[in-house]
Amino acid sequence: MNQPLEDVRTRLAHAAAIAGRKVEELTLIAISKTHAAEAIVPLIEAGQRTFGENRVQEAQAKWPALRAQYPGIELHLVGQLQSNKADEAVALFDCIHSLDRPSLVTALARAMDKAARRVPCFVQVNIGAEEQKGGCAIADLPALLAAARGADLPVIGLMCVPPAGIEPAPFFALLDKLAADHGLAGRSMGMSDDFETAIMLGATHVRVGSALFGVRG
Ligand SMILES: *Cc1c(COP(=O)(O)O)cnc(C)c1O
């Protein structure tokens, strides 16, 4: 048993019950960035299998050994991806949450063709129209989705990180609406402080770091 994991699962189940949603339809991604294998192993041993990292290099250093030891690990990339790391990302990750520009569509399509492996992607939306923030502008979303379809990239949903310090609910609701408008089933939204709200507003994938691992140093 792992107390932080139990607590997060309880919170997740409670939010799902209120929203009339099934827990099995929700994916809890444990965001293990900055945390060493010693901190990750207790969660794996408690049954968690889906993890997320935000840097390709860090994930490459940590996960091959853990995967050799524990079968069935699913690894998600939740951080910005440089086009020149597309090959490595396609080899390492089972899902990419940060597709946000046409050049990355091209790079990922080429990498997936080369590897003969289709990795499901979320398109990251800059939901608060913030400067300096990753994600595609809402106005650019239709063209980016069309480009991804044209390149045969498997886009399964939309992802967002709402602006810090203000109520996230309107941004979650907006992402949910955009996903519905485009006929996409996946909504990657909600972190340690707000994943219940995200679940009530349609999240299918929640990305939880500090509530599972403690605050990052
Ligand atoms: C770090 C990170 C998270 C997890 O944040 P917590 O507040 O620690 O739960 C979720 N999503 C992304 C994109 C992140 O970079």
The ligand as a Tripos MOL2 file, in Angstrom:
@<TRIPOS>MOLECULE
LIG
   15    15     1     0     0
SMALL
NO_CHARGES

@<TRIPOS>ATOM
      1 C1          4.6480   18.8480  -13.6250 C.3       1 LIG1
      2 C2          3.4570   18.7190  -14.4790 C.ar      1 LIG1
      3 C3          2.2510   18.1730  -13.9790 C.ar      1 LIG1
      4 C4          2.0660   17.7470  -12.5300 C.3       1 LIG1
      5 O1          1.9060   18.8760  -11.7170 O.3       1 LIG1
      6 P1          1.5800   18.7280  -10.1440 P.3       1 LIG1
      7 O2          1.0550   20.0630   -9.7810 O.co2     1 LIG1
      8 O3          2.8720   18.3960   -9.4800 O.co2     1 LIG1
      9 O4          0.5720   17.6540   -9.9870 O.co2     1 LIG1
     10 C5          1.1970   18.0450  -14.8640 C.ar      1 LIG1
     11 N1          1.2930   18.4170  -16.1580 N.ar      1 LIG1
     12 C6          2.4220   18.9250  -16.6610 C.ar      1 LIG1
     13 C7          2.4620   19.3200  -18.1010 C.3       1 LIG1
     14 C8          3.5310   19.0980  -15.8530 C.ar      1 LIG1
     15 O5          4.6420   19.6330  -16.3640 O.3       1 LIG1
@<TRIPOS>BOND
     1     1     2 1
     2     2     3 ar
     3     2    14 ar
     4     3     4 1
     5     3    10 ar
     6     4     5 1
     7     5     6 1
     8     6     7 2
     9     6     8 1
    10     6     9 1
    11    10    11 ar
    12    11    12 ar
    13    12    13 1
    14    12    14 ar
    15    14    15 1
@<TRIPOS>SUBSTRUCTURE
     1 LIG1         1 GROUP 0 **** ****
